């Protein structure tokens, strides 16, 4: 078979191939239908095809990682090994949390979705919030939020839903527990995402399935976050359910 023939046959069959990051690239040639033909410097007779979307995702990942590195941040990701789960983002104490979290997700190619009130996704900014993973929630529907999200998980093959249990950058005496009941209703694990400004580390880890005792699970979460500090530590909310009024 002549050099490049295998790649061109793959193009006709609409196949996609991925190369290792450390492979030295010699040149790339656009063919058709969103496919590119790449020739590598280490083996000039070998050609490879990569889908156009993969190129965009790859470049965005490298750019996001570069920005975080220049800012002095380290990205860590301990994936749960499943395609559907709820990520909680904490501590949430400053306006920096959202852009840093989005950059980190793009850096590790993690397609996250986050929830916002339905009105937020109207013109003119609706397209932007959807583009960065926003999911509108209609609170006026008869279904409660946990059931809405459980149905979304059931309809999806891959879904990572990110929530900030503190709900605000200001200090509160409790966490909102919607993330817990969404995960239980959808029967998916909870993964803990964090922004540790003290060590300049951003990442996810500590996957677990919610049980029947929310206090026990919140204690597990407290242990995970006890050594992780937000940008404004005085604004960190207490990890507990809403105290009952006398």
URGIDA-V501291 format. One record per helix or strand. SS is the DSSP state (@ for helix, = for strand). FROM is the first residue (numbers start at 1). TO is the last residue. If there is no record, write none. Layout:
SS;FROM;TO
SS;FROM;TO
//
This chain:
@;5;12
=;25;30
=;35;40
=;47;51
@;52;70
=;74;77
=;84;90
@;96;107
=;112;117
@;118;121
@;126;131
=;134;137
@;145;155
=;159;163
@;178;186
=;189;196
=;201;208
@;214;225
@;233;235
//
